């Protein structure tokens, strides 16, 4: 008798937990947290000489997969450490979402590349139905390009093994 009571109680707890998960998913808030840097070598990834940008603006955009129309948009600004945080209060499972660069306060580091091979946005999955634990989503770092390539870049690229002699084009 005691075993059957325990089994019934355990089953009831599992069922209640399942119901709670269904309702909490509908109300789940996700947080997109990322960084914006100044791309000193104009190579579209962070190196040891790059600095994070305070006051840079980014925008989170979600688009309908069929029509391409924007279904959600929210801007954010980076803090003193070059980090931004965007709260998302709904699930965007059926949409393509990405964080895009908007503007930089640094006069010598505000260029956004429009070349197809350059990374100017970071895709992000904004759903609780993707196997990612927790509410925080972290996209790839995004960088504005410096006007002039920093003199240290050839050495940095050589250290990374990207060029045999450290030449930057």
Backbone as a printed PyTorch tensor [residue, N CA C, xyz], in Angstrom:
tensor([[[  0.8240,  -1.1920,   0.0000],
         [  0.0000,   0.0000,   0.0000],
         [  0.8690,   1.2570,   0.0000]],

        [[  1.9280,   1.2500,   0.8190],
         [  2.8100,   2.4090,   0.9030],
         [  3.5230,   2.6500,  -0.4250]],

        [[  3.9300,   1.5540,  -1.1150],
         [  4.6060,   1.6930,  -2.4030],
         [  3.6780,   2.3090,  -3.4410]],

        [[  2.4300,   1.9110,  -3.4560],
         [  1.5070,   2.4620,  -4.4470],
         [  1.2290,   3.9300,  -4.1620]],

        [[  1.1930,   4.3410,  -2.8920],
         [  1.0110,   5.7620,  -2.5490],
         [  2.2080,   6.5810,  -3.0220]],

        [[  3.3930,   6.0290,  -2.8430],
         [  4.6040,   6.7310,  -3.2790],
         [  4.6120,   6.8710,  -4.8050]],

        [[  4.2190,   5.8210,  -5.4910],
         [  4.1870,   5.8670,  -6.9590],
         [  3.1660,   6.8910,  -7.4330]],

        [[  2.0100,   6.9300,  -6.8210],
         [  0.9670,   7.8980,  -7.2030],
         [  1.4410,   9.3160,  -6.9070]],

        [[  2.0580,   9.5190,  -5.7430],
         [  2.5620,  10.8440,  -5.3790],
         [  3.6590,  11.2900,  -6.3410]],

        [[  4.5880,  10.4000,  -6.6650],
         [  5.6690,  10.7270,  -7.5930],
         [  5.1050,  11.0540,  -8.9770]],

        [[  4.1210,  10.3040,  -9.4250],
         [  3.4920,  10.5560, -10.7250],
         [  2.8080,  11.9170, -10.7420]],

        [[  2.1290,  12.2460,  -9.6600],
         [  1.4470,  13.5400,  -9.5670],
         [  2.4530,  14.6840,  -9.6040]],

        [[  3.5640,  14.5310,  -8.9130],
         [  4.5950,  15.5760,  -8.9210],
         [  5.1870,  15.7570, -10.3210]],

        [[  5.4350,  14.6550, -10.9990],
         [  5.9580,  14.7290, -12.3730],
         [  4.9660,  15.4400, -13.2930]],

        [[  3.6920,  15.1160, -13.1580],
         [  2.6540,  15.7260, -13.9770],
         [  2.5680,  17.2270, -13.6990]],

        [[  2.6010,  17.6140, -12.4210],
         [  2.5530,  19.0350, -12.0660],
         [  3.7800,  19.7730, -12.5840]],

        [[  4.9150,  19.1220, -12.5200],
         [  6.1440,  19.7200, -13.0320],
         [  6.0460,  19.9420, -14.5430]],

        [[  5.4640,  18.9780, -15.2610],
         [  5.2820,  19.0990, -16.7020],
         [  4.3590,  20.2720, -17.0260]],

        [[  3.2660,  20.3910, -16.2990],
         [  2.3220,  21.4980, -16.5160],
         [  3.0070,  22.8310, -16.2450]],

        [[  3.7910,  22.9050, -15.1790],
         [  4.5090,  24.1360, -14.8500],
         [  5.4750,  24.5190, -15.9680]],

        [[  6.1650,  23.5370, -16.5310],
         [  7.0990,  23.8210, -17.6260],
         [  6.3790,  24.3550, -18.8520]],

        [[  5.2240,  23.8200, -19.1720],
         [  4.4640,  24.2930, -20.3280],
         [  4.0670,  25.7450, -20.1360]],

        [[  3.5420,  26.0900, -18.9700],
         [  3.1140,  27.4670, -18.7170],
         [  4.2860,  28.4130, -18.5610]],

        [[  5.3780,  27.9700, -17.9490],
         [  6.5150,  28.8660, -17.7810],
         [  7.1980,  29.1220, -19.1130]],

        [[  7.1680,  28.1790, -20.0830],
         [  7.7390,  28.4070, -21.4070],
         [  7.0110,  29.5390, -22.1120]],

        [[  5.6820,  29.5960, -21.9390],
         [  4.9100,  30.6420, -22.5900],
         [  5.2620,  32.0150, -22.0320]],

        [[  5.6270,  32.0840, -20.7640],
         [  5.9320,  33.3560, -20.1230],
         [  7.4280,  33.6150, -20.0660]],

        [[  8.2270,  32.6940, -20.5900],
         [  9.6780,  32.7840, -20.4680],
         [ 10.2160,  34.0600, -21.0910]],

        [[ 11.1230,  34.6690, -20.3800],
         [ 11.8290,  35.8270, -20.8980],
         [ 13.2440,  35.3860, -21.2140]],

        [[ 13.6940,  35.7540, -22.3840],
         [ 15.0550,  35.4440, -22.7880],
         [ 15.8790,  36.7170, -22.7350]],

        [[ 17.1630,  36.5650, -22.5460],
         [ 18.0790,  37.6840, -22.4610],
         [ 19.1790,  37.4740, -23.5050]],

        [[ 19.3710,  38.4430, -24.3860],
         [ 20.4520,  38.3970, -25.3640],
         [ 21.5670,  39.2780, -24.8260]],

        [[ 22.7450,  38.6880, -24.6130],
         [ 23.8740,  39.4290, -24.0450],
         [ 25.0900,  39.2560, -24.9330]],

        [[ 25.6630,  40.3770, -25.3700],
         [ 26.8080,  40.3050, -26.2660],
         [ 27.7670,  41.4600, -26.0830]],

        [[ 28.7860,  41.4880, -26.9380],
         [ 29.8000,  42.5430, -26.8940],
         [ 30.0130,  43.1290, -28.2860]],

        [[ 30.4690,  44.3960, -28.2880],
         [ 30.8170,  45.0910, -29.5240],
         [ 32.2550,  45.5660, -29.3710]],

        [[ 33.0660,  45.3010, -30.3870],
         [ 34.4820,  45.6650, -30.3100],
         [ 34.9000,  46.5210, -31.4900]],

        [[ 36.0680,  47.1480, -31.3360],
         [ 36.6790,  47.9120, -32.4150],
         [ 37.6710,  46.9840, -33.0930]],

        [[ 37.4210,  46.6680, -34.3540],
         [ 38.2390,  45.7310, -35.1210],
         [ 39.4680,  46.4550, -35.6660]],

        [[ 40.5400,  46.4270, -34.8930],
         [ 41.7680,  47.1570, -35.2230],
         [ 42.4760,  46.6320, -36.4580]],

        [[ 42.2990,  45.3570, -36.7690],
         [ 42.9690,  44.7450, -37.9250],
         [ 42.0370,  44.5650, -39.1280]],

        [[ 40.7750,  44.9560, -38.9690],
         [ 39.7770,  44.8660, -40.0360],
         [ 39.6330,  43.4330, -40.5610]],

        [[ 39.5750,  42.4500, -39.6140],
         [ 39.4870,  41.0420, -39.9840],
         [ 38.2100,  40.3660, -39.4650]],

        [[ 37.3660,  41.1260, -38.7530],
         [ 36.0530,  40.6780, -38.2840],
         [ 36.0730,  39.5680, -37.2330]],

        [[ 37.1030,  39.5400, -36.3970],
         [ 37.0760,  38.7520, -35.1720],
         [ 38.0070,  39.4160, -34.1700]],

        [[ 37.7480,  39.1560, -32.9010],
         [ 38.4940,  39.8110, -31.8260],
         [ 39.9170,  39.2710, -31.7400]],

        [[ 40.8350,  40.1900, -31.5670],
         [ 42.2330,  39.8470, -31.2890],
         [ 42.6320,  40.5050, -29.9690]],

        [[ 43.8460,  40.2410, -29.5400],
         [ 44.3050,  40.7670, -28.2550],
         [ 44.4490,  42.2870, -28.2420]],

        [[ 44.5220,  42.9190, -29.4050],
         [ 44.6890,  44.3780, -29.4320],
         [ 43.3650,  45.1310, -29.5900]],

        [[ 42.2720,  44.4170, -29.8020],
         [ 40.9740,  45.0740, -29.9710],
         [ 40.4160,  45.5140, -28.6250]],

        [[ 39.6560,  46.6010, -28.6660],
         [ 39.0090,  47.1140, -27.4590],
         [ 37.4980,  47.0550, -27.6320]],

        [[ 36.8000,  46.8170, -26.5130],
         [ 35.3380,  46.8360, -26.5390],
         [ 34.8800,  48.2900, -26.5510]],

        [[ 33.7520,  48.5580, -27.1850],
         [ 33.2810,  49.9290, -27.3970],
         [ 32.1390,  50.2800, -26.4520]],

        [[ 32.3310,  51.3380, -25.6860],
         [ 31.2750,  51.8830, -24.8240],
         [ 30.3850,  52.7910, -25.6780]],

        [[ 29.0590,  52.6440, -25.5260],
         [ 28.1230,  53.5290, -26.2180],
         [ 27.7860,  53.1240, -27.6400]],

        [[ 28.1930,  51.9320, -28.0530],
         [ 27.8230,  51.4470, -29.3910],
         [ 26.3640,  51.0140, -29.3630]],

        [[ 25.6890,  51.1480, -30.4860],
         [ 24.2860,  50.7400, -30.5740],
         [ 24.1520,  49.5200, -31.4790]],

        [[ 23.3110,  48.5970, -31.0150],
         [ 22.9840,  47.3930, -31.7830],
         [ 21.4740,  47.2510, -31.8120]],

        [[ 21.0000,  46.4100, -32.7350],
         [ 19.5650,  46.1800, -32.8310],
         [ 19.3180,  44.6850, -32.9970]],

        [[ 18.3810,  44.1730, -32.2120],
         [ 17.9260,  42.7950, -32.3630],
         [ 16.7440,  42.8270, -33.3140]],

        [[ 16.8120,  42.0250, -34.3800],
         [ 15.7180,  41.9500, -35.3420],
         [ 15.3410,  40.4990, -35.5800]],

        [[ 14.0440,  40.2300, -35.5830],
         [ 13.5300,  38.9190, -35.9530],
         [ 12.6730,  39.1050, -37.1930]],

        [[ 12.8250,  38.1690, -38.1400],
         [ 12.0990,  38.2690, -39.4040],
         [ 11.3260,  36.9950, -39.6660]],

        [[ 10.1720,  37.1670, -40.2720],
         [  9.3650,  36.0360, -40.7070],
         [ 10.1380,  35.2620, -41.7670]],

        [[ 10.2010,  33.9500, -41.6090],
         [ 10.9890,  33.1280, -42.5420],
         [ 10.4320,  33.1280, -43.9560]],

        [[  9.1350,  33.2680, -44.1100],
         [  8.5250,  33.2300, -45.4410],
         [  8.5700,  34.5860, -46.1340]],

        [[  8.0980,  35.6190, -45.4500],
         [  7.9850,  36.9360, -46.0900],
         [  9.2270,  37.8000, -45.9140]],

        [[ 10.0310,  37.5160, -44.8990],
         [ 11.2070,  38.3450, -44.6340],
         [ 10.8810,  39.6380, -43.9110]],

        [[  9.6080,  39.8460, -43.5740],
         [  9.2260,  41.0890, -42.8910],
         [  9.6550,  41.0300, -41.4230]],

        [[ 10.0090,  42.1770, -40.8960],
         [ 10.4680,  42.2750, -39.5110],
         [  9.2770,  42.1080, -38.5710]],

        [[  9.3980,  41.1510, -37.6520],
         [  8.3230,  40.8720, -36.7000],
         [  8.6500,  41.3800, -35.3030]],

        [[  9.9320,  41.6270, -35.0340],
         [ 10.3570,  42.0940, -33.7100],
         [ 11.6390,  42.8870, -33.8770]],

        [[ 11.7360,  44.0200, -33.1920],
         [ 12.9330,  44.8450, -33.2700],
         [ 13.1280,  45.5720, -31.9450]],

        [[ 14.3510,  45.5530, -31.4490],
         [ 14.6430,  46.2260, -30.1900],
         [ 16.1110,  46.6410, -30.1880]],

        [[ 16.3750,  47.9080, -29.8270],
         [ 17.7440,  48.4290, -29.8040],
         [ 18.3160,  48.3940, -28.3970]],

        [[ 19.6450,  48.4040, -28.3400],
         [ 20.3540,  48.4580, -27.0600],
         [ 21.6660,  49.2130, -27.2630]],

        [[ 22.2200,  49.6760, -26.1560],
         [ 23.4970,  50.3870, -26.1760],
         [ 24.4670,  49.6840, -25.2390]],

        [[ 25.7360,  49.6480, -25.6300],
         [ 26.7300,  48.9720, -24.8060],
         [ 27.0970,  49.8230, -23.5890]],

        [[ 27.4450,  49.1240, -22.5080],
         [ 27.8400,  49.8030, -21.2720],
         [ 29.3390,  50.1160, -21.2920]],

        [[ 29.8840,  50.4880, -20.1380],
         [ 31.2980,  50.8630, -20.0340],
         [ 32.2320,  49.7360, -20.4480]],

        [[ 31.7850,  48.4890, -20.3070],
         [ 32.6090,  47.3410, -20.6810],
         [ 32.3530,  46.8720, -22.1160]],

        [[ 31.5600,  47.6140, -22.8750],
         [ 31.2860,  47.2370, -24.2610],
         [ 30.2730,  46.1170, -24.3880]],

        [[ 29.4820,  45.8930, -23.3400],
         [ 28.4970,  44.8090, -23.3230],
         [ 27.0810,  45.3760, -23.4280]],

        [[ 26.2270,  44.6290, -24.1110],
         [ 24.8150,  45.0110, -24.1970],
         [ 23.9570,  43.8550, -23.7060]],

        [[ 22.7340,  44.2010, -23.3380],
         [ 21.7720,  43.2090, -22.8730],
         [ 20.4000,  43.6190, -23.3880]],

        [[ 19.7130,  42.6620, -24.0290],
         [ 18.3880,  42.9220, -24.5910],
         [ 17.4320,  41.8760, -24.0460]],

        [[ 16.3860,  42.3390, -23.3600],
         [ 15.3770,  41.4130, -22.8400],
         [ 14.3430,  41.1450, -23.9260]],

        [[ 14.0330,  39.8640, -24.1050],
         [ 13.0450,  39.4400, -25.1030],
         [ 11.9350,  38.7220, -24.3490]],

        [[ 10.7110,  39.2310, -24.4610],
         [  9.6200,  38.6890, -23.6470],
         [  8.6980,  37.7430, -24.3900]],

        [[  9.1330,  37.2760, -25.5570],
         [  8.3000,  36.3140, -26.2800],
         [  9.1890,  35.3380, -27.0360]],

        [[  8.6060,  34.2280, -27.4330],
         [  9.3240,  33.1800, -28.1440],
         [  9.3130,  33.4900, -29.6410]],

        [[ 10.4480,  33.2820, -30.2970],
         [ 10.5680,  33.5580, -31.7340],
         [ 11.0670,  32.3110, -32.4630]],

        [[ 10.4680,  31.1780, -32.1340],
         [ 10.8930,  29.8920, -32.6850],
         [ 10.7580,  29.8170, -34.2010]],

        [[  9.7460,  30.4290, -34.7390],
         [  9.4750,  30.3330, -36.1780],
         [ 10.0450,  31.5080, -36.9610]],

        [[ 10.9930,  32.2350, -36.3710],
         [ 11.5600,  33.4140, -37.0180],
         [ 13.0770,  33.3250, -37.0490]],

        [[ 13.6910,  34.0620, -37.9450],
         [ 15.1370,  34.1870, -38.0010],
         [ 15.5080,  35.4740, -37.2750]],

        [[ 16.3150,  35.3520, -36.2200],
         [ 16.6810,  36.5140, -35.4190],
         [ 18.1880,  36.7520, -35.4820]],

        [[ 18.5610,  38.0310, -35.4310],
         [ 19.9710,  38.3880, -35.4410],
         [ 20.1610,  39.7430, -34.7760]],

        [[ 21.3770,  39.9340, -34.2550],
         [ 21.7740,  41.2200, -33.7040],
         [ 22.6180,  41.8950, -34.7770]],

        [[ 22.2870,  43.1570, -35.0930],
         [ 23.0090,  43.8980, -36.1230],
         [ 23.6250,  45.1580, -35.5350]],

        [[ 24.7370,  45.5630, -36.1160],
         [ 25.3980,  46.8000, -35.7120],
         [ 24.5750,  47.9900, -36.1930]],

        [[ 24.4860,  49.0290, -35.3510],
         [ 23.7640,  50.2490, -35.7300],
         [ 24.7220,  51.4260, -35.8220]],

        [[ 25.4040,  51.7510, -34.7000],
         [ 26.3100,  52.9010, -34.7160],
         [ 27.3590,  52.7840, -33.6280]],

        [[ 28.4720,  53.4830, -33.8590],
         [ 29.5790,  53.5340, -32.9060],
         [ 29.8700,  54.9890, -32.5690]],

        [[ 30.1760,  55.2950, -31.3080],
         [ 30.5060,  56.6690, -30.9430],
         [ 31.9620,  57.0280, -31.2810]],

        [[ 32.7760,  56.0370, -31.6460],
         [ 34.1970,  56.2630, -31.9230],
         [ 34.3960,  56.7120, -33.3640]],

        [[ 34.8840,  57.9260, -33.5480],
         [ 35.0680,  58.4730, -34.8860],
         [ 36.0410,  57.6490, -35.7200]],

        [[ 37.0890,  57.1000, -35.0930],
         [ 38.0740,  56.3340, -35.8500],
         [ 37.7180,  54.8530, -35.9560]],

        [[ 36.5500,  54.4670, -35.4090],
         [ 36.1420,  53.0570, -35.4510],
         [ 34.6220,  52.9780, -35.5430]],

        [[ 34.0950,  53.3340, -36.7060],
         [ 32.6330,  53.3180, -36.8570],
         [ 32.1690,  52.7270, -38.1760]],

        [[ 33.0980,  52.1850, -38.9460],
         [ 32.7320,  51.6280, -40.2450],
         [ 32.0600,  50.2640, -40.0980]],

        [[ 30.9560,  50.1100, -40.8130],
         [ 30.2690,  48.8210, -40.8950],
         [ 30.5030,  48.3170, -42.3080]],

        [[ 31.1520,  47.1820, -42.4290],
         [ 31.4360,  46.6300, -43.7500],
         [ 30.1420,  46.1620, -44.4000]],

        [[ 30.0290,  46.4240, -45.6890],
         [ 28.8620,  45.9520, -46.4300],
         [ 29.2500,  44.9080, -47.4710]],

        [[ 30.4890,  44.4020, -47.3430],
         [ 30.9230,  43.3220, -48.2250],
         [ 30.2510,  42.0340, -47.7880]],

        [[ 29.8650,  41.2100, -48.7410],
         [ 29.1140,  39.9920, -48.4440],
         [ 29.8560,  39.0370, -47.5220]],

        [[ 31.1800,  38.9630, -47.6300],
         [ 31.9290,  38.0110, -46.8160],
         [ 32.1950,  38.5150, -45.3990]],

        [[ 31.8840,  39.7780, -45.1200],
         [ 32.1250,  40.3330, -43.7960],
         [ 30.9430,  40.0720, -42.8750]],

        [[ 31.2410,  39.9150, -41.5990],
         [ 30.2070,  39.6440, -40.6010],
         [ 29.7340,  40.9540, -39.9850]],

        [[ 28.4930,  41.3400, -40.2640],
         [ 27.9370,  42.5630, -39.6920],
         [ 26.7360,  42.2650, -38.7960]],

        [[ 26.4420,  40.9810, -38.6290],
         [ 25.3480,  40.5910, -37.7480],
         [ 25.6620,  39.2330, -37.1330]],

        [[ 24.9480,  38.9180, -36.0640],
         [ 25.1370,  37.6300, -35.3840],
         [ 23.7710,  36.9870, -35.1990]],

        [[ 23.5750,  35.8290, -35.8080],
         [ 22.3030,  35.0970, -35.6690],
         [ 22.1880,  34.5350, -34.2670]],

        [[ 20.9360,  34.4300, -33.8130],
         [ 20.6750,  33.9490, -32.4580],
         [ 19.3480,  33.2060, -32.4320]],

        [[ 19.3020,  32.1240, -31.6810],
         [ 18.0700,  31.3480, -31.5370],
         [ 17.3070,  31.8690, -30.3210]],

        [[ 16.0960,  32.3640, -30.5550],
         [ 15.3010,  32.9400, -29.4720],
         [ 14.0500,  32.1060, -29.2160]],

        [[ 14.2850,  30.9220, -28.6920],
         [ 13.1940,  30.0420, -28.3110],
         [ 13.6460,  29.2040, -27.1270]],

        [[ 12.6870,  28.7260, -26.3720],
         [ 13.0030,  27.8340, -25.2610],
         [ 12.8740,  26.3800, -25.6990]],

        [[ 12.6110,  26.1590, -26.9800],
         [ 12.3960,  24.8080, -27.5070],
         [ 13.5520,  24.3470, -28.3960]],

        [[ 14.7840,  24.6770, -27.9940],
         [ 15.9270,  24.3300, -28.8260],
         [ 17.0100,  23.5530, -28.0800]],

        [[ 16.7420,  23.1700, -26.8580],
         [ 17.7200,  22.4060, -26.0920],
         [ 18.7460,  23.2470, -25.3690]],

        [[ 18.6880,  24.5610, -25.5110],
         [ 19.6260,  25.4320, -24.8000],
         [ 19.0790,  25.6740, -23.4000]],

        [[ 19.8810,  25.3320, -22.3940],
         [ 19.4450,  25.5150, -21.0110],
         [ 19.6270,  26.9710, -20.5940]],

        [[ 18.7080,  27.4620, -19.8040],
         [ 18.8080,  28.8190, -19.2760],
         [ 18.2480,  29.8600, -20.2170]],

        [[ 17.9990,  31.0500, -19.6920],
         [ 17.3670,  32.1070, -20.4720],
         [ 18.3320,  33.0140, -21.2440]],

        [[ 19.6390,  32.8800, -21.0350],
         [ 20.5970,  33.7960, -21.6640],
         [ 21.0770,  33.2310, -22.9960]],

        [[ 21.0450,  34.0910, -24.0200],
         [ 21.5450,  33.7380, -25.3390],
         [ 22.7130,  34.6790, -25.6490]],

        [[ 23.8340,  34.1070, -26.1050],
         [ 25.0390,  34.8990, -26.3490],
         [ 25.4380,  34.7860, -27.8180]],

        [[ 25.2010,  35.8470, -28.5840],
         [ 25.6100,  35.8250, -30.0000],
         [ 27.1170,  36.0640, -30.1290]],

        [[ 27.6400,  35.8350, -31.3220],
         [ 29.0530,  36.1200, -31.5860],
         [ 29.3170,  37.6070, -31.3960]],

        [[ 30.5450,  37.9670, -30.9850],
         [ 30.8990,  39.3860, -30.8750],
         [ 30.7910,  40.0790, -32.2270]],

        [[ 30.4130,  41.3480, -32.1970],
         [ 30.2920,  42.1400, -33.4150],
         [ 31.2870,  43.2930, -33.3690]],

        [[ 31.8970,  43.6100, -34.5280],
         [ 32.9040,  44.6570, -34.5400],
         [ 32.7150,  45.7080, -35.6050]],

        [[ 32.9170,  46.9570, -35.1770],
         [ 33.0430,  48.0580, -36.1190],
         [ 34.4980,  48.0790, -36.5510]],

        [[ 34.7590,  48.4850, -37.7890],
         [ 36.1230,  48.4660, -38.2810],
         [ 36.7940,  49.8220, -38.1280]],

        [[ 38.0340,  49.7570, -37.6880],
         [ 38.8560,  50.9550, -37.5400],
         [ 39.1860,  51.5010, -38.9330]],

        [[ 39.3330,  52.8250, -39.0400],
         [ 39.6410,  53.4430, -40.3350],
         [ 40.9580,  52.9090, -40.8950]],

        [[ 41.9710,  52.8920, -40.0630],
         [ 43.3030,  52.4440, -40.4770],
         [ 43.6820,  51.2000, -39.6910]],

        [[ 44.3080,  50.2580, -40.3560],
         [ 44.7710,  49.0450, -39.6890],
         [ 45.8710,  49.4180, -38.6950]],

        [[ 45.7800,  48.8970, -37.4900],
         [ 46.7560,  49.1850, -36.4400],
         [ 48.1240,  48.6240, -36.8150]],

        [[ 49.2050,  49.3250, -36.4310],
         [ 50.5540,  48.8590, -36.7790],
         [ 50.9040,  47.4860, -36.1790]],

        [[ 50.2340,  47.0820, -35.0990],
         [ 50.5170,  45.8010, -34.4450],
         [ 49.8880,  44.6150, -35.1670]],

        [[ 49.0180,  44.8600, -36.1230],
         [ 48.2620,  43.7840, -36.7720],
         [ 49.1180,  42.7200, -37.4510]],

        [[ 50.1480,  43.0700, -38.1950],
         [ 50.9550,  42.0010, -38.8000],
         [ 51.5020,  41.0160, -37.7580]],

        [[ 51.9770,  41.5300, -36.6430],
         [ 52.5100,  40.6540, -35.5980],
         [ 51.3960,  39.8070, -34.9810]],

        [[ 50.2310,  40.4000, -34.7260],
         [ 49.1000,  39.6720, -34.1420],
         [ 48.6640,  38.5370, -35.0730]],

        [[ 48.5490,  38.8200, -36.3570],
         [ 48.1390,  37.8000, -37.3160],
         [ 49.1850,  36.6910, -37.4390]],

        [[ 50.4530,  37.0610, -37.3410],
         [ 51.5160,  36.0630, -37.3800],
         [ 51.4310,  35.1580, -36.1550]],

        [[ 51.1740,  35.7640, -34.9720],
         [ 51.0240,  34.9880, -33.7310],
         [ 49.8700,  33.9970, -33.8360]],

        [[ 48.8150,  34.3950, -34.5230],
         [ 47.6560,  33.5330, -34.6870],
         [ 47.8520,  32.4860, -35.7810]],

        [[ 48.9500,  32.5720, -36.4920],
         [ 49.2310,  31.6200, -37.5560],
         [ 48.4140,  31.8660, -38.8130]],

        [[ 47.9420,  33.0910, -38.9740],
         [ 47.1050,  33.4000, -40.1340],
         [ 47.9050,  33.8420, -41.3480]],

        [[ 49.1200,  34.3110, -41.1200],
         [ 49.9900,  34.6800, -42.2400],
         [ 51.3970,  34.2120, -41.9170]],

        [[ 52.1190,  33.7040, -42.9030],
         [ 53.4670,  33.2130, -42.6240],
         [ 54.4400,  34.3500, -42.2720]],

        [[ 54.2300,  35.5170, -42.8810],
         [ 55.1410,  36.6130, -42.6260],
         [ 54.4840,  37.7940, -41.9130]],

        [[ 53.2040,  37.6750, -41.5940],
         [ 52.5090,  38.7420, -40.8690],
         [ 51.9560,  39.8360, -41.7460]],

        [[ 51.9810,  39.6470, -43.0840],
         [ 51.4670,  40.6920, -43.9850],
         [ 49.9480,  40.7860, -43.8780]],

        [[ 49.4480,  42.0110, -43.8530],
         [ 48.0090,  42.2820, -43.8670],
         [ 47.6930,  42.9880, -45.1670]],

        [[ 46.6770,  42.5100, -45.8480],
         [ 46.2880,  43.1380, -47.1190],
         [ 45.4350,  44.3470, -46.8820]]])
